[in-house]
Amino acid sequence: MAAINGVGLSCPSKLTKSTKSQTPKWATNATIRMTASVDEKKKIYTLQKSEEAFTKAKELMPGGVNSPVRAFKSVGGQPIIIDSVKGSHMRDIDGNEYIDYVGSWGPAIIGHADDEVLAALAETMKKGTSFGAPCLLENTLAEMVISAVPSIEMVRFVNSGTEACMGVLRLARAFTGRSKIIKFEGCYHGHADAFLVKAGSGVATLGLPDSPGVPKAATIDTLTAPYNDISAIETLFEEHKGEVAAVILEPVVGNAGYIQPNLDFLAAIRKITIENDALLIFDEVMTGFRLAYGGAQEYFGITPDLTTLGKIIGGGLPVGAYGGRRAIMEMVAPAGPMYQAGTLSGNPLAMTAGIHTLKRLQKPGTYEYLDKITGELTQGILDAGKKTGHAMCGGYIRGMFGFFFAEGPVYNFSDAKKSDTEKFGRFYRGMLEEGVYFAPSQFEAGFTSLAHTQEDIQRTVDAAEKVLKQI
């Protein structure tokens, strides 16, 4: 691995002008064709309909949204209201089109509204949308997940990443008979009470303290440490000897901005948990099937005891999962005494979308292509920053990336908070007008997909240099 501005990366190739022949056919099938040139789009760029819709939304929903980061609080400006998505592109209700690097926060790894997935969903829908009973599709997706992810011998499907993390936390405590957990500052594991301590994602984006409404009793057993700090973990285990049920972490942080683990960090955590009879939980809701087919644990060669998954295994529909060693998972009801349930868990539509998404990811060259385009994107943006005199650092692995307006390197959430968020806001709004959609927060990772083309990457890098010159 090489490094850009101090953050570890897989070394990207130099960005070059590309031709259609450089992009595999399977990577462009679902890509929407832009109906206007950048110059034409610039002339007609308006958010009037989005503004009207958002004004109405604020009367109907708290802050006008159903998830806080969507409100653009940290970047300023008018939130865009999306009308449709296809491939690597999205269109708002004013008719503006964007190259999308959010991908519904990760699920759209093969591209939005993939034709094969949509066709499969249409066939499945003829049989019904939810049974509230077992279906054969659950077996199929479970077999695919178990065969792919090193740590998983049994799996339980749920409906979101938050729900998966809630279930896995209860399971870890049930299996070990201990109550304390260790999480890392800036890592986000959903909005369950026990995790809303020094959390990332929207909590970090909005600059909120630990959330009101969470009783002290719910978080008293949650211990925190800086990411990439092994000595802090050793100290916590020493201070709470025999009390720690599990350590949970994002193996690559995506909810405090993109932050990679130091080379020895994950291995050291694995060693410490084994020595202390505690469980190691990888929250792979973002990294699962994105860094490699077997997730971050395959990529880094570190096998946890339990894993949470989401996003990609739903192929764009709401799905989460947790899984691990058979001896641990057999604690889950009805096999064991730890109760967890869900009416829509394992529903046929979500299982279908997940199955067909994972099938696509098994094709040769998938992760090499993601690595190539994401490396060119990241390096291109960082080079544009250097050329225009901005302090920037960043990194990527396969289809996940991020950058900060800071000298860097960024090893943890404390480092990330030193970035220039006001400058990021100006950059963000400028890129939006150029037809590029990043996550509306400095503290969120970005995502590429198989539908992104070399043309998408080049247009994005060109737009970044243009905007960086202006700000």
Helices and strands as residue ranges (DSSP letters): E 2-4, E 7-9, G 20-22, G 25-27, H 38-44, H 48-60, G 62-64, G 68-71, E 82-86, E 89-92, E 97-100, G 103-105, H 115-125, H 136-148, E 154-158, H 161-176, E 180-184, G 193-195, H 202-205, H 216-219, E 222-225, H 230-239, E 244-249, H 265-275, E 279-283, H 295-300, E 306-310, G 311-314, E 320-324, H 326-329, H 348-361, H 366-387, E 393-397, E 400-404, H 413-416, H 421-433, E 436-437, E 446-447, H 454-470
